[in-house]
Amino acid sequence: MNRPVETYRGEHFFGQNLLLFVNRNNEDFLNPYHNHDFIECTYIAEGTGFHHIGDSVHKVRKGHVLFIPIGQPHVFRPVSPNIARNPLSVYNCVFSPQLLRKLGAFATDYGLLRFLREMEDGQLPPFAFTDANDEYEKLFLALHREFMLRQSGSADYMHALLLQLLVLLQRSMGQTGAQPPPKQTAFGELLHYLDRHCGQELTLAQLAEASRWSERHLQRLFRRHTGQSFLRCLQNIRIRKSQELLRGSQLKIGAIAETVGYKDIHSFNSLFKRCTGMTPGAYRKEASAGAALRDKEEPDLSCLR
């Protein structure tokens, strides 16, 4: 299909000696079909829509991660012109191929170095996949926040986050120089499972049956790879999740306790205090006070939206 293609150039996005640009954009039908002289990684943050790339059209939804190389024509479209009702919001992280050389100086893994060279040389095709463990979402959120709220060391911090993103992309493409042992990879997936399902009733016996490892061997794996027993590891995951809910929601403490897997609020309160040194109520109060102070100190960024 022949259609007009507009070229986006990095010089219009990069500034202040930073070869990196991050934004959150609400896609519409006005953005032109385009290519660019920089590399783009996109995370679908909200809604559903379509990605027109080359002569193909692919449906996209929240949680999809996409890699678009230099010179690849593409554009995102929402499912309908009514974007208030059917939004398609994306995080874009775009960067110059020159930045890959700088980041490569910190890489020691042969597979990663080869991956960065292929990306810089334009040898990698476009690809897309689903963010199964929310790892990409957290990275894109951190990159966007740091880009918008610059402070001392922001450039170095963003470069470190970008390098993490590139490592994850390499792993997602299966282009590691040396694959980890199968058991190690399987145990990593098991830890991701705990993160996603920590609010459910979980026992070592259930995990052993699902993983086909003995309970004794599974306990050894927890000790070896987390430095904790299964029970202590699960408790810490649940407390970390409860901290996120205490900071970011208005749920009552009892509801939070149940959400992370504790029906007895007294047991939850006792465990939370043992792990954090304060009660859930005191933690929420301290977190709210800190957030209020940060809001007071932050500049008005409405002009950037």
N, C-alpha and C positions, 0 to 999 in steps of 0.2 A: 504494500500500500504506500503510495507516494503522497506525502503531505508536507506542508512547510515545517521546517525545524529551526527553532531559535537556539542560539548557543549562549549559555550562561558562562561567564568568565570569573575565575577566582578573584581577580583584582577588584571586583565589585563587592565581594563578600569579606575578604581578608583585610585586616587592618592592624595597626599597632604592633607590627612585626609578629602577628599571630596567624599562622597558616591554617587556621581552623575556624569554623563557623558552626554554631548550633542554634536552632530555633524550633519553636512549635508552631505549626502552620495548619490553618483550617483550609482544606482543599476545596476548590470550586470548579466551575466550568470556564473560568476566565484564564487560568494559568495555561500558557502555551505548551504545545508539544515541544520538547527541548532536549538538547544534550548539554554536556558541560566539560570543561577542561580540568576538572577536579574529581575526586572520588567521593561517592555518597553512600552513607549507610542510613537507613530509615527504619524507624520503629512505629508501627501503627498504634497510636495511643488511645484512640476512641473511634467507635463506629465501624462501618463496613463501606466498601467501595470497590473500585476496580483500578488495576495498574495496567496501563497500556504501555507495552515495552516492545520495541521492534514491530513485528507484525502480529504479536500475540496480545491477548487480554486475559488477565488473571484476577480472580476475586481476592480481595484482601480484607482482613478484619483485625480487631484489636489483638495484639500479641504476635503479629507477624513481623519478622525482621527481614529487610531486603538489602542487598548489596548491588549498587549500580556503578559500573566502571566508567572510566573516562570515555567520552564519545558515544555513549549508548543513548539513543533517543528514547524518551519515555515521558509519561505524565500520569498523575493520580487523578481519579475522578470519583466524587461521591455517587451514591446510588440514585440520587434524584436532585433536582435543582433546589429543593426545600432543605437546605443544609441545617436549618434550625431544628428540624424534625429528624433529619437523617444526616448527622455530621460525619465527616471523615477528617480526623485530626491526626497529624503525624509529627514525630520528632525527627528532624533532619540533622545529621552530623556530617558535614562536608569538610574535606581537608585536601591540601595540596600533596601531590606525590613527593614533593621535596621533603615534606615532614616525615615521610616514611624512612628516609635516610637517617634523620636525626634519631628517630625512635629505634631504628635498627642497631644503633650504637649500644643500646641497653639490652639487646637480646643476645642470649647465649645458645638457645635451642636451634639446632640446624633446621628443623622443620619450620619453625617460625620465621627464621631468616629467609628461607626459600619462599615462603608464603608472602612476605613483605616485598621481596624482589619481583615476584610474579605480579603482585598487585600494582607496584610502581610501573612495571613495564607494560601493563595493560593485557596481561596474559590470562587473567582470571575472568571467566564469564559471569554474567549477572546470576544471582541465585537468591532464593527465599526459603524461609523455614519458620517454624513456630517456636516462640520463647516458652518452652515447656516449664521451666523452673523460675520464671520471673527474674532471671539474672540480667537479661538485657534491659528490661524495663528500669531496674534500679540504676544501671549504668547510664542510660539515656537521661533519666531524671537528674542524676548527679552532674552530668556534663552540662545540661541545660541550666541548672541552678548556678553552677560555677561560672558559666559564660555570662549569664545575666547579672550576677552579683559579684563583680570583680573585687578582689582584695589581694593582699600581699601573697605572692606565690601562686596566683591563679593559673598562669600559663603552664607552670610545671605540673600543677595538680591536674589540669585538663589533659596534658600530655600523658600523664600516668594513667588516667582513666581511659584515654583513647588506646593506649597499649593494652590495657585489660580487654577492651572491646575487640581489638584485633586478635588477641589470643583466643577469645571465645569464638570468633568467626572461624579461625583456623580449625578449632576443635569441631565446630559444627560441620565443617566441610570434610572432616576426616583426613586432613592433610598433615597430621603430626609426623615428625621425623621418626619417632620411636613410640609405638603404641604402648600404653600402660598395660600391665598384666590384666587379663580378663576379670579376675576376682577383685582387683582394685577398682576397676571401672564399675563392676556390678555393685560394690559396696558404696561407691559414690552415688549411684542411682538410688540405693536404699536410703542414704542420708537425705537426698532430695525428697524422697517419699515421706520421710518423717517430717520434714519442713512443711509439706503440703497438707499432711493429714494428722498433725499433732493434736488436733482437737478431738480426734476419735479415740476409742479405747484401743490401745496398742500394747501388746505383750511380746516379750522375747520369743515365746513359743510360736505366736502367729507369724512373726518375721522369719523365724527359722523354717517354718513350713513353707512359706512363700518363696524364700531364697534357696531352699533345699540344702542349707547348711545346718549343722547341728547347733543346738543352743550354746553348747560349750565353745564351739569354734566361732560362732557369731559374737559371743561375748569377748573372745580374744581379739577379733577384728575391731570391735569398738575400742578396746583398750589400746590397740596398736595405732589406729588411725585417728582417734579423737582424744586419747589420753583420759577417757572416762568410761565408766560402766554404761551399759545400755540405759539403765534407769536414770542415772545422773545426766546423760546426754539428752534424753527426752525431756527431763525436767527443765534443763537450761533452754532448750528450744521453746518450750511452752512459756517460760518466764519472759524470754525475749519477745515472743509474739504478744504477750500481755502488755509489755512495756510499749510496744507500738500502738496497741489499742488504747492504752491509757493516755498516750500523747496525742493520738490523732482521732479520737472518737469521743462521743458523749455517753457511751454505754455505761451503765451502772457497773460497779466493781463485781457484783455477783454475776451479771451477764457475761462479763469478760472472763471470769473464772470458768464459767461453763463453756464458753466458746473455745478456750484453750485446753479443755479436757478435765476440769475439776468441778465435780458436783458439790463438794463440801467446801464452802467459802472459807471456813476456818483453816482447813488444811492448806488452801491456796494462800491465804494471808501469811501463814507461818512460813511456807516455803518461799514466798516472795521476799519476806523480810530477811530470811536466811541468805538468799542469793544476792540481794541488792543492798541490804543494810537499812532499809526503810519499809514502811507499810505501803500498800498500793495507793492509799489516799494521799500520803505524804509525797510519794513519787509524782502523782498527777499534779499536786499543788505546786511542787518545785518545777516540773516541766512547763506548766502553764505560766508561771512567773517568768521563766526564761524565755518563752515564746513571746510574751508581751513585751519584754525588754528588747528583743531582737526586732520586733515590728516597729517599735518606737525609733530604733536607730537606723532602720533601712530607709533608703531614699525612695522617692516616688518614681516608679518605673512605668507609669501609665503611658508615657510618650513612646516607649519602646514596643508597645503592644500593637 
